[in-house]
Amino acid sequence: MNKWGVDTIQSKINRLNDSLCKELQIERISPGAGHISSISLHGLNADKIKPKLGENKVVVSFRGDSIRISPHLYNDENDIDKLLQSLQ
């Protein structure tokens, strides 16, 4: 991590979250926490979404009526695309 640098890591993770939020037309829950986004399920059935996430090997956390997403350095735009496909 020292080799990459904190700024580089934070910039990449922010880009992934910004891309996700733009695609879903949502605002970032906490812009200061660049590594976390939250998507409201808006009454959707989480039990129907979970199998699709599993099929696409997407790991997220369900928190109440929201999905918590926290990309990391090993994630890329393909992972964001898999997440978006899983939510359709």
ABEGO torsion letter per residue (X at the ends): XAAAEAAAAAAAAAAAAAAAAAAAGBBBABAABAABBBBBAGGBBAAAAAAAAAAAGBBBBBBEABBBBBBBAABBAAAAAAAAAAAX
